[in-house]
Amino acid sequence: MIRKVKYGISELKNSNDQELIELVFEKASELYFETFGESLEKADGAMADYFAIWKLDADVKNGGFDQFFLNNGIESGHKALDGFSRIGAIKFMELTQKAIVIFENQNSEFENKRNPDFDILDDEYHDSESWEELQIEYIRGNYDKFVVE
């Protein structure tokens, strides 16, 4: 049975880091997929930025920036860029900006095949320290942005 994700500021405050990420992720996913007819537009922009970062991270770790853009498009790249900026993940923001430029300027031969220009950025992304602690710090400092009534 699918249940609607409900929590308030007190539940976020009283959760450990793992529980915090899971709660916010479940709510963001619910809104992204419009499981109960509500979209991310109902939430603060921080929630959409959070989900964009997660989508970018999952795709880049699985198949690189090339996969991310093919699956999600340029707008999601800009949302992830906003998210990295929001939480202060400068290295990831810079990598994402470089990837956006490559994607926007690539020629048509790469519409349906992998663009090797992303390889260096993919390697740098994998070699960089995690952005997750910055995200947790941001959520803990802005609980109200992650509560959706």
Residue pairs with C-beta under 8 A, 6 or more apart in sequence:
2 35
4 30
4 35
4 36
5 23
5 26
5 27
5 30
7 23
7 27
7 147
8 147
9 143
9 144
9 147
11 23
12 20
12 23
12 24
12 139
12 140
12 143
12 146
12 147
13 143
15 23
17 136
20 136
20 139
20 140
21 132
21 135
21 136
21 139
24 47
24 50
24 139
24 146
25 50
25 51
25 54
27 43
27 47
27 146
27 148
28 40
28 43
28 47
28 48
28 50
28 51
28 54
29 35
29 51
30 36
30 38
31 38
31 39
31 40
31 42
31 43
31 47
31 51
31 148
32 39
32 40
32 51
38 148
40 47
40 48
40 51
42 148
43 146
43 148
44 144
44 145
44 146
45 82
45 145
46 86
46 138
46 142
46 145
46 146
47 145
47 146
47 148
48 79
49 79
49 80
49 82
49 83
49 86
50 83
50 135
50 139
50 146
52 76
52 79
52 80
52 82
52 83
53 80
53 83
53 84
53 87
53 92
53 131
53 135
55 68
55 71
55 72
55 76
55 80
56 68
56 72
56 76
56 77
56 80
56 96
57 131
59 65
59 67
59 68
59 71
59 72
60 67
60 68
60 122
60 125
60 126
61 125
61 126
64 114
64 118
64 119
64 121
64 122
65 99
65 102
65 103
65 118
65 121
65 122
65 125
66 110
66 114
66 115
66 118
66 122
68 76
68 77
68 99
69 77
69 99
69 103
74 100
74 103
74 104
77 96
77 99
77 100
77 103
78 100
80 96
81 93
81 96
81 97
81 100
84 90
84 92
84 93
84 96
84 131
85 93
86 138
87 131
87 134
87 135
87 137
87 138
88 134
88 138
89 131
89 134
89 135
91 128
91 129
92 125
92 128
92 131
95 121
95 124
95 125
95 128
98 121
99 118
99 121
102 115
102 117
102 118
102 121
103 115
106 115
106 117
139 145
139 146
